[in-house]
């Protein structure tokens, strides 16, 4: 793999935000996620390549370590900080789509869940593809989704969940939306989800990444 992308993945995994960051001590004085993302863009890697080949693998590594007890919450938080430092530079590329006014998509992370990095990427890609995105944030319950849908007739909903304990909340939220607004499409995403789960809860589609989601929305 290209050394810039390899180092960038390591910076996300280890939580090295930028050159001046004192953490982790063994990487002091070295470039962090901030500088390496700029270097990757200068080296003509696309924003999507940087996301898929460096940032996501770095996040997955620290997630796996957390899962096996080799890393702790502060490690996840500092990794998220490094990821966000990188995303600042990628945002303009995802945002750069012309305003095509395709329609409204309401996004949010479901009740009980505070993971918003994936949801924020979905938002950026949708915006870049010309959608007006209403972001309800994290820990969003059915009532909040319903209020937003009411205010935006003809909108689509995109829900995110990263925990097996919170993805189940998607079922009641989907039912509540479908009961009141049967014509509203409800789409779901997030690492632990699958098409089977989507079918089971009565949602209209599961997408593993924002690009397959936007491609599908364009055809609607
Ligand atoms: C960073 C992180 C955190 C950070 C979150 C910071 C933030 N602002 O988001 C913090 C430290 C807060 C955190 C907390 C916790 N976490 Co955490 N976290 C992670 C970690 C390492 C990365 C998640 C991430 O951002 N990935 C990168 C993004 C870009 O990927 P993504 O979210 O999957 O999104 C992509 C796709 O899924 C898709 N997508 C996402 N949403 C949607 C929506 C739609 C509509 C569409 C179309 C697509 C789509 O598009 C995105 C881009 O491609 C994961 C491990 C992992 N590998 O995922 C654990 C992980 C999710 N966390 C886990 C756990 C257990 C927790 C805690 C319960 C820990 C604790 N004991 O307190 C808490 C829960 C807090 C809460 N109530 O939500 C577990 C979940 C296990 C499980 N089976 O449920 C994981 C898997 C770690 C592990 N291996 O055990 N976490």
Boltz pocket constraint, residues with backbone or C-beta under 6 A from the ligand:
constraints:
  - pocket:
      binder: B
      contacts: [[A, 56], [A, 59], [A, 60], [A, 61], [A, 62], [A, 63], [A, 64], [A, 65], [A, 66], [A, 67], [A, 68], [A, 73], [A, 76], [A, 77], [A, 79], [A, 80], [A, 112], [A, 113], [A, 114], [A, 115], [A, 116], [A, 117], [A, 118], [A, 119], [A, 121], [A, 122], [A, 157], [A, 158], [A, 159], [A, 160], [A, 161], [A, 162], [A, 163], [A, 164], [A, 165], [A, 187], [A, 188], [A, 189], [A, 190], [A, 191], [A, 192], [A, 206], [A, 207], [A, 208], [A, 209], [A, 210], [A, 213]]
      max_distance: 6.0
